[in-house]
């Protein structure tokens, strides 16, 4: 997936274009300006979603690593405690 800085820069560019087209539409009411605004706004939204997806992917990778570190054959009974700790972190939004 693309670098977050690249995605952010592209999103800002599309949002700037959308804003300019919206101002143009407000000035002269041309339907083509409104369509260009909608198109660029949709691209900016899609890039924002891609950035959020990348964050979610990184969090899921971290969670997978934590789950893989659990030892189900641990005889001391720490497995249930570790699972509860992971559940608490997830529910608090720390992961």
Residue pairs with C-beta under 8 A, 6 or more apart in sequence:
1 50
1 53
1 54
1 57
2 50
4 51
4 54
7 47
7 50
7 51
7 54
8 51
10 47
11 44
11 47
11 48
11 51
14 40
14 41
14 43
14 44
14 47
15 40
15 41
15 44
17 36
17 40
18 36
18 37
18 40
18 41
18 43
18 44
21 33
21 34
21 36
21 37
21 40
22 33
22 34
22 37
24 30
24 33
25 33
25 34
25 37
59 95
62 95
63 86
63 90
63 95
66 86
66 95
67 86
70 79
70 82
70 83
71 78
71 79
72 79
86 95
89 95
